[in-house]
Amino acid sequence: MAAAPLTALLLLSLDVLSAHQSKPGLMKQQNDTNLPREKKKNPPHIVFILIDDQGFNDIGYHNPTIKTPTLDKLAAEGVKLENYYVQPICTPSRSQLLTGRYQIHTGLQHSIIRSRQPSCLPRHMDTLPETLRRAGYSTHMVGKWHLGFYRKSCLPTRKGFDTFFGSLTGSVDYYSYGSCNGPGVCGYDLHDNERVAWGHEGKYSTTLFTQRAHKILKSHDPADRPLFLLLSLQAVHGPLQPPKSFVYLYRDMANVDRRKFAAMVSTVDEAVRNVTYALRKYGYYKNSVIIYSTDNGAQPYVGGSNWPLRGRKGTYWEGGVRGVAFVHSPLLKHRRRVSTALLHITDWFPTLVGLAGGNISQSPGLDGFDVWPTISEGKESPRKEILHNINPLHRAPSKRGICNHVKAKTAAAPKGKRPKFKKPKKKVLKQTLNQKSTFRVKNFKRKQVLKQKLNQKSAPRLQSTKKPQTFASDPKSKSQKLFQKSNPAPKLDTKARRPKPRSLSEPQSSGGRPESEMSRSKPLLRRPPKTKSKWTTTQEQNLSLPGQPSRSKTHLKQTLGSPQPVRYQNMSLSITPGPKPRLASQSMLPSGLSAVWDTSVQAAIRVGDWKLLTGDPGDGDWVPVQMLSTPPRPWWNLERTLMSSIHKDVWLFNITADPYERQDLSQQRPDVVLQLLGRLAFYNQTAVPVYFPPDDPQADPDRHQGAWVPWVDEDDEEGKYEGVYKKGKGRKNPCKLESFFLKLNMGMMSKRI
């Protein structure tokens, strides 16, 4: 009887087995679906919201007068990034976001990409959307591009985005979508993928872009593929064109520009609210990461505010580079907090690729770090320093080179009294030579006698190899006796006449040695000798510069140690405290440190708590909100006039202790200045040449049916459009080229940007 149930159970198992064999793909499908669920998590959906020109004081949780309830709630429930840095203008920030590399490694160190410039992202560099697409993502971009479009290979759809809807230039009208690049050079700028999107005039751009983002979220299946959406809103960049319904919210504001600007910030808040609503509605939110970031600081000329930070858009002060940002995600392990970890816009590339499960090793040369553990768990940031920029085309006004030197000489003579040099005639020249020949001969003999006496007095006499060298002095000279008593002659090594180099901290007297030898062995930082002659002081400063390049490398190694032989990827430096050297005057800092770095070059770097600025960092004024006026009053130029008269080109700040950059410590800590200048010199060795070609008239919209479109064929050679360093006109007349770049930078840092 027991065999019957056993036989029935055996037959049942055979039936089940035969049923599975009739469907051979079923067992394999179940195994394939079960294994990934156990070993691999679904990559998150990534929504990156990039805002244009929003300042540090232009969001509700920094300034309650700005009404941004959605942004405030998302930031409060996520992680606020309060030590986050961007670039001071549009194109560099966007290039660093998409490439993960400093702009010195992309050739975009100088200014923005203008509408008629044949320039864009380097062709050989992979971008963030390309890397995410290789990881299985569906990539979309809506909004402002501003990374060049002179050929089709520069378009967003050729740089990794599956779809694109938005504008290609930098500044577009919010209703008509017209964009101008100079007087009379205007065109239509709204594109759907690679064609012009006509017929949207009259619709507000922030609303139009939000509707397109909503359409993408609705049409995509979140369970099928992960989504990457870059919503790059044009707001709150000028022109100031908010809807009237939002202006009414700020009717109590006295300043008109500030009222319009704040209203445009509220339109951004409404756009973010609609996007987050769509994420919840269509099933994205629980597995999503929302990142909110500005691209640079605000421009107070058009109503923005960076208060209490110093500076504004286009400058390397904190007001131009410290950005508003937060991360909101249900995937954050520690939410509802404020992060003061040092972060940079280049960090998003490796961070988002790491979240997506992509391979960062396929993108060599990244300057960013994977900071997701820092944001999500509160761990220490792997980033220790930030290179804000090195712009060799922008120098301080006091040290612009030979052009400024020539202008200074010609400007010294009053108007109408400048000497006119004419070639003398041969007859007159012979007469004057005959008349003054005897006088010149006598004068020449006197000079020769004086030179011999001076050489006898200054040249050291080697009396014996055992005795020290001394100066042969005139016994009648009392001042020479006093000089010998106060400054005893040092002993010299007769085997090697050049004295041994000394360390920076070792004191060194100047007596007993000629000036030529003093200039070789002087330390970079030292106190100038006391003298009543201004000429002697400047001469000593010039003598303190090491003449040979090998000497500057020696001093750099003594100060920084031998640099590590690694790539420029993710470099960092920790400054050792060490003893403080004695103070050096501000006039000595540029001359003493120029052996390591040309301080007239515009550059900025942050290492730990320290921030160094060289060259011309831009107008460094603090602009409280209540001081805004329409139009700006004469007080606006007060501080900039004062700063321009100082001709200072080295600043040092402890940003942690002094976030508003009010106390310059370059005189008190020359040791830190020297180390940071060494870091600038190191980064400069990895920089590529600046690519900043002149405008191409073929780009005018009148040639392309009134729209901004690519105007260069893909078959044309890319080397046809050369950078500024290889431009022929620049070689013939460098002063005109230098003047052009100076005016351009001043325009970028003024109210016209």
Long-range contacts (C-beta under 8 A, 24 or more apart in sequence): 40-357, 42-226, 42-287, 43-135, 43-136, 43-137, 43-226, 43-355, 43-356, 43-357, 44-226, 44-287, 44-288, 44-289, 44-329, 44-331, 44-355, 44-356, 45-222, 45-226, 45-227, 45-228, 45-229, 45-279, 45-284, 45-287, 45-288, 45-289, 46-132, 46-137, 46-226, 46-227, 46-228, 46-229, 46-288, 46-289, 46-291, 46-352, 46-355, 46-356, 47-227, 47-229, 47-231, 47-275, 47-279, 47-284, 47-288, 47-289, 47-290, 47-291, 48-97, 48-228, 48-229, 48-230, 48-231, 48-291, 48-293, 48-348, 48-352, 49-231, 49-233, 49-272, 49-275, 49-290, 49-291, 49-292, 49-293, 50-94, 50-97, 50-143, 50-230, 50-231, 50-232, 50-233, 50-293, 50-294, 50-295, 51-233, 51-235, 51-236, 51-268, 51-292, 51-293, 51-294, 51-295, 51-324, 52-90, 52-144, 52-232, 52-233, 52-234, 52-235, 52-236, 52-237, 52-294, 52-295, 53-236, 53-237, 53-238, 53-294, 53-295, 53-296, 53-297, 53-298, 53-299, 53-304, 53-313, 54-236, 54-265, 54-268, 54-294, 54-298, 54-304, 54-324, 55-294, 55-297, 55-298, 55-304, 55-305, 55-306, 55-312, 55-319, 55-324, 56-297, 56-298, 56-305, 56-306, 56-307, 56-309, 56-319, 56-322, 56-323, 56-324, 57-298, 57-305, 57-306, 57-307, 57-308, 57-309, 57-625, 58-236, 58-261, 58-262, 58-265, 58-298, 58-304, 58-305, 58-324, 59-265, 59-324, 62-324, 63-305, 63-625, 65-253, 65-262, 66-262, 66-265, 66-266, 67-249, 67-250, 67-262, 67-266, 67-269, 68-265, 68-266, 68-268, 68-269, 69-269, 70-269, 70-270, 70-272, 70-273, 70-276, 71-268, 71-269, 71-272, 71-292, 71-326, 74-272, 74-276, 74-290, 74-292, 74-326, 74-328, 75-292, 75-326, 75-328, 76-336, 77-328, 77-335, 77-336, 78-290, 78-326, 78-327, 78-328, 78-329, 78-332, 78-335, 78-336, 79-326, 79-327, 79-328, 79-332, 79-334, 79-335, 79-337, 79-338, 79-339, 79-375, 79-376, 80-325, 80-326, 80-337, 80-338, 80-339, 81-325, 81-326, 81-327, 81-339, 81-341, 81-343, 81-375, 82-338, 82-339, 82-340, 83-322, 83-339, 83-340, 83-341, 83-342, 83-343, 84-293, 84-322, 84-323, 84-324, 84-325, 84-343, 84-344, 84-345, 85-321, 85-322, 85-323, 85-342, 85-343, 85-344, 85-345, 85-386, 85-388, 85-606, 86-293, 86-294, 86-295, 86-296, 86-321, 86-322, 86-323, 86-344, 86-345, 87-295, 87-296, 87-321, 87-345, 87-388, 87-389, 88-296, 88-297, 88-313, 88-314, 88-315, 88-316, 88-320, 88-321, 88-388, 88-618, 89-296, 89-313, 89-314, 89-748, 89-753, 90-144, 90-146, 90-170, 90-237, 90-295, 90-296, 91-146, 91-147, 91-170, 92-389, 93-295, 93-296, 93-345, 94-145, 94-146, 94-147, 94-232, 94-295, 95-121, 95-147, 96-344, 96-345, 96-346, 96-367, 97-128, 97-345, 97-346, 97-348, 97-349, 98-127, 98-128, 98-129, 98-147, 98-159, 98-349, 99-125, 99-126, 99-127, 99-128, 99-346, 99-349, 100-128, 100-346, 100-347, 100-348, 100-349, 100-350, 100-363, 100-366, 100-367, 100-368, 101-125, 101-346, 101-365, 101-366, 101-367, 101-368, 102-346, 102-367, 102-387, 102-389, 102-683, 103-389, 104-387, 104-389, 104-390, 104-683, 104-684, 104-686, 104-687, 104-688, 105-365, 105-367, 105-568, 105-686, 105-687, 105-688, 106-688, 107-688, 107-689, 107-690, 107-691, 107-723, 108-691, 109-389, 109-390, 109-391, 109-392, 109-393, 109-687, 109-690, 110-391, 110-393, 110-394, 110-690, 110-692, 110-724, 110-741, 111-692, 111-744, 111-745, 111-748, 112-146, 112-170, 112-748, 113-146, 113-147, 113-148, 113-170, 114-170, 114-181, 114-695, 115-169, 115-170, 115-179, 115-181, 115-185, 115-699, 115-708, 116-181, 116-185, 116-695, 116-696, 116-697, 116-699, 116-700, 117-148, 117-150, 117-692, 117-693, 117-694, 117-695, 117-696, 118-150, 118-151, 118-693, 118-696, 118-699, 118-712, 118-721, 119-148, 119-150, 119-691, 119-692, 119-693, 119-721, 120-147, 120-148, 120-149, 120-150, 120-151, 120-153, 120-154, 121-147, 121-148, 121-154, 121-159, 123-153, 123-718, 126-160, 126-362, 126-363, 127-159, 127-160, 128-160, 128-348, 128-349, 128-352, 128-353, 129-159, 129-160, 129-161, 129-228, 129-230, 130-159, 130-160, 131-160, 131-349, 131-353, 131-358, 131-359, 131-362, 131-363, 132-160, 132-228, 132-352, 132-353, 132-356, 132-358, 133-160, 133-162, 134-358, 134-359, 134-362, 135-353, 135-356, 135-357, 135-358, 135-359, 136-225, 136-226, 136-356, 137-225, 137-226, 137-227, 137-228, 137-356, 138-162, 138-220, 138-225, 138-226, 138-227, 138-228, 139-228, 139-230, 140-164, 140-216, 140-227, 140-228, 140-229, 140-230, 141-165, 141-166, 141-229, 141-230, 141-232, 142-166, 142-209, 142-212, 142-213, 142-216, 142-229, 142-230, 142-231, 142-232, 143-167, 143-209, 143-230, 143-231, 143-232, 143-233, 143-234, 144-170, 144-172, 144-232, 144-233, 144-234, 144-237, 145-232, 146-170, 149-708, 149-709, 149-710, 150-696, 150-699, 150-710, 150-711, 150-712, 150-721, 151-710, 151-712, 151-713, 151-714, 151-716, 152-194, 152-710, 152-714, 153-714, 154-710, 155-194, 155-710, 157-193, 157-194, 161-230, 163-193, 163-216, 164-191, 164-192, 164-193, 164-194, 165-191, 165-192, 165-193, 165-197, 165-209, 165-212, 166-190, 166-191, 166-209, 166-232, 166-234, 167-191, 167-205, 167-234, 168-708, 169-708, 170-237, 171-237, 171-238, 171-239, 172-205, 172-234, 173-239, 173-241, 174-204, 174-205, 174-206, 174-234, 174-235, 174-239, 174-241, 175-201, 175-202, 175-203, 175-204, 175-205, 175-241, 176-201, 177-201, 177-205, 179-708, 181-695, 185-700, 185-701, 186-701, 187-700, 187-701, 187-702, 187-704, 187-706, 187-707, 187-708, 188-701, 188-706, 188-707, 188-708, 189-707, 189-708, 196-707, 196-709, 204-243, 204-267, 205-234, 205-235, 206-233, 206-234, 206-235, 206-264, 206-267, 206-268, 206-271, 207-267, 207-271, 209-233, 209-234, 209-271, 210-271, 210-274, 210-275, 213-275, 213-278, 214-274, 214-275, 214-278, 217-275, 217-278, 217-279, 217-282, 217-284, 218-278, 218-282, 220-282, 222-282, 222-283, 222-284, 222-287, 223-283, 226-356, 227-284, 228-352, 228-356, 231-271, 231-275, 233-268, 233-271, 235-264, 235-265, 235-267, 235-268, 235-271, 236-261, 236-264, 236-265, 236-268, 236-304, 238-299, 238-302, 240-264, 240-302, 240-303, 242-266, 242-267, 243-267, 255-303, 255-628, 255-629, 255-630, 256-630, 257-301, 257-302, 257-303, 257-628, 257-630, 258-303, 258-305, 258-625, 258-628, 259-303, 260-303, 261-302, 261-303, 261-304, 262-303, 285-330, 286-330, 287-330, 287-331, 288-329, 288-330, 288-331, 289-327, 289-328, 289-329, 289-331, 289-352, 289-355, 290-327, 290-328, 290-329, 291-325, 291-326, 291-327, 291-348, 292-324, 292-325, 292-326, 292-327, 292-328, 293-323, 293-324, 293-325, 293-345, 294-323, 294-324, 294-325, 295-323, 296-320, 296-321, 296-323, 297-321, 297-322, 297-323, 299-751, 299-753, 300-623, 300-628, 301-632, 301-750, 301-751, 302-751, 303-628, 305-623, 305-625, 305-628, 306-623, 307-622, 307-623, 307-624, 307-625, 308-622, 308-624, 308-660, 309-622, 309-659, 309-660, 309-661, 310-620, 310-621, 310-622, 310-660, 310-661, 310-662, 311-617, 311-618, 311-619, 311-620, 311-621, 311-661, 312-618, 312-619, 312-621, 312-623, 313-753, 314-618, 314-748, 314-749, 314-753, 315-617, 315-618, 315-619, 315-620, 315-749, 316-388, 316-389, 316-602, 316-604, 316-613, 316-617, 316-618, 317-613, 317-617, 317-618, 317-620, 317-661, 318-655, 318-659, 318-660, 318-661, 320-618, 321-388, 321-604, 327-375, 331-376, 332-375, 332-376, 333-376, 333-377, 334-376, 334-377, 334-378, 337-378, 339-374, 339-375, 339-378, 341-371, 341-374, 341-375, 341-380, 341-381, 341-383, 342-381, 342-383, 342-384, 342-386, 342-606, 343-371, 343-374, 343-375, 343-381, 343-383, 344-368, 344-383, 344-386, 347-371, 347-383, 351-375, 364-567, 364-569, 365-567, 365-568, 365-569, 366-569, 366-570, 367-568, 367-569, 367-570, 368-570, 369-570, 382-570, 383-572, 384-572, 384-573, 384-574, 384-607, 384-608, 385-571, 385-572, 385-573, 385-605, 385-606, 385-607, 385-608, 385-679, 386-605, 386-606, 387-604, 387-605, 387-679, 387-680, 387-683, 388-603, 388-604, 388-605, 388-606, 389-602, 389-603, 389-604, 390-601, 390-602, 390-603, 390-680, 390-683, 390-684, 390-687, 391-601, 391-602, 391-603, 391-615, 391-690, 392-601, 392-690, 393-690, 393-692, 393-724, 393-741, 394-601, 394-602, 394-615, 394-616, 394-741, 394-742, 394-745, 395-600, 395-601, 395-602, 395-615, 395-616, 396-599, 396-600, 396-601, 396-602, 396-614, 396-615, 396-616, 396-647, 396-649, 397-616, 397-644, 397-647, 397-742, 398-600, 398-647, 398-649, 399-590, 399-598, 399-599, 399-600, 399-649, 400-600, 400-738, 400-742, 401-738, 402-734, 402-735, 403-734, 403-735, 403-738, 403-739, 406-735, 458-514, 459-514, 460-492, 460-514, 462-494, 465-494, 468-492, 469-512, 470-512, 471-512, 483-511, 484-511, 486-511, 487-511, 487-512, 488-512, 489-513, 501-551, 501-554, 503-558, 504-555, 504-558, 504-559, 504-581, 505-579, 505-581, 515-543, 518-543, 519-543, 519-544, 519-545, 519-546, 519-547, 520-546, 520-547, 520-551, 522-546, 523-555, 524-555, 524-592, 524-593, 524-595, 524-596, 524-674, 525-581, 525-584, 525-588, 525-592, 525-593, 525-670, 525-674, 526-584, 526-588, 526-592, 527-582, 527-584, 527-585, 527-588, 528-585, 528-588, 541-587, 541-588, 541-591, 541-592, 542-591, 544-591, 544-592, 545-591, 545-592, 545-594, 545-595, 546-595, 551-595, 552-595, 552-596, 555-595, 555-596, 556-596, 556-678, 556-681, 559-671, 559-674, 559-675, 559-678, 560-675, 560-678, 560-679, 563-682, 568-683, 568-686, 571-682, 571-683, 572-607, 573-607, 573-675, 573-679, 574-607, 574-608, 575-607, 575-608, 575-610, 575-672, 575-675, 578-671, 580-668, 580-669, 580-671, 581-670, 581-671, 583-667, 583-668, 583-670, 584-667, 584-670, 585-667, 586-648, 586-650, 586-666, 586-667, 589-650, 589-666, 589-667, 589-670, 589-673, 590-649, 590-650, 592-670, 593-650, 593-670, 593-673, 593-674, 593-677, 596-674, 596-677, 596-678, 596-681, 597-677, 597-678, 597-680, 597-681, 597-684, 599-649, 599-650, 599-677, 600-649, 603-680, 605-676, 605-679, 605-680, 605-683, 606-655, 607-675, 607-676, 607-679, 609-654, 609-655, 609-656, 609-657, 610-652, 610-653, 610-654, 610-655, 610-672, 610-676, 611-652, 611-653, 611-654, 611-655, 611-661, 612-650, 612-651, 612-652, 612-672, 612-673, 612-676, 612-677, 612-680, 613-650, 613-651, 613-652, 613-653, 614-649, 614-650, 614-651, 614-677, 614-680, 615-649, 616-649, 616-745, 617-651, 618-749, 619-643, 619-749, 620-661, 622-660, 632-751, 652-676, 689-723, 689-725, 690-723, 690-724, 690-725, 691-723, 692-723, 692-724, 693-721, 693-722, 693-723, 693-724, 693-727, 694-727, 696-721
